[in-house]
Amino acid sequence: MIFRRRLSIRSGVFGKSSVLRSNKRIAALLRRGSNALMAKRRIYDEELHAQFVTFSCYRRRRLLDHPHSRQVVMALLADGLNSHGGTCCGFVVMPDHVHAILWFTETARLGRFMQTWKSRASRQLKRFLRGQMREYAKSTERKQPFWQPKYYAINLYTQKKAKEKLDYIHLNPVRGGLVRQACDWRWSSARYYEQGRSVGVPLGWVF
């Protein structure tokens, strides 16, 4: 059953050491670069599990530094969920990568959803950056991709694992030194769970 549920996202509420251990592999691969992360990619989308997904900007460039760029990613996430019959349990849009917890009512939906989300965002963001940020236009070729190829996904079998990933998502901006508290980062689902506020993306807790 799908229902909305507020969860505390304060550091440590799900066991800080457990969260850090659980996400150590992802953090290490992100530091090595997205090629290393995506090379480990094995997608299991034949059962109705929620999935924790990660994808990154090409060569980990900070192509989502501009607030409008992050807002575009969020708007297309919301639109895609509606057309693909999906539920987002949590997300964060960082300057160079994106995390989300996604669930679909049918199997084999994730790949099509991700392809649509990334391709639509790529087209819109390229137009925006070329029009508003001259340095981007000067430093990139028109055929250069916006995103790293593919994406990384982890099946979430239990509520405990889902909560760990939600905590990890919301604390990303804090660990990155972008804000002091998770709720201060406007491009994530943190304010929804901590303060009950709308974040521009429809959210639901499916566990």
Secondary structure, 3 states (H helix, E strand, C coil): CCECCCCCCCCCCCCHHHHHHHCHHHHHHHHHCHHHHHHCCCCCCCCCCEEEEEEEEHHHCCCCCCHHHHHHHHHHHHHHHHHHCEEEEEEEECCCEEEEEEEECCCCCHHHHHHHHHHHHHHHHHHHHHHHCHHHHHHCCCCCCCECCCCEEEEECCHHHHHHHHHHHHHHHHHCCCCCCHHHCCCECHHHHHHCCCCCCCECECC
